[in-house]
């Protein structure tokens, strides 16, 4: 029970703080990128085709894909919200292991690959290029305190956005089911309505957030090991 309460308090505080950080909207697109890349990866794993990804300034995005069988929409649609939740969990896991540099390299590589292979609208390409360049610069040139701070900024923003997004989807699924994106797509090929699928995304995101916050408090301290 304490872990859930701790997660809720940290999420609420982080949501409040990230809304006041300058240029936070710029970094919120990291979660959108991961979401759309998860759709793309799922499509490729099913031997489908990814035509392009569009990223927008309002933190929305869309992935245009082609696949051979209608059932493939299920894993492809599931991949977006679950993928972004798992990615935020991965970032906190890497931080707990002292692997912030590896995490930054992973984030930069994701943005760079997306730019090279999939992102094709003007804003999306400009954002991907700028974010990749900034992250590479931080990776190689920033002092350790700045690098860690930048990494945690991205990790917390990804965590917050991975939780907020499915709740927004749930609201849309209740009020306008046909406009509920991935949940509407899943509803079209299953017996479950869109609001149920969006509720599943919400529960999964909260579960990942709980584990991620747990990793935050399990970071191994750095120091000198003295053998007795």
FENPE-V594340 format. One line per field, one symbol per residue. phi: phi as a letter, one per 20 degrees, with the letter a starting at -180 (. if undefined). A space follows every 50 residues. Layout:
phi->???
This chain:
phi->.fffffffffffffgffffdfgmfffffffffgfgfffgffffffemecd fadddcfemeabdeccbecfffffffffffffffffffffffffffemdf ffffffffffffffffdcfcegfffffffffffffffffedffgffffff ffgfffffffffefgfffgfffffebgfdelfffffffdceeffffffff ffffffffffffffffedfffereedee
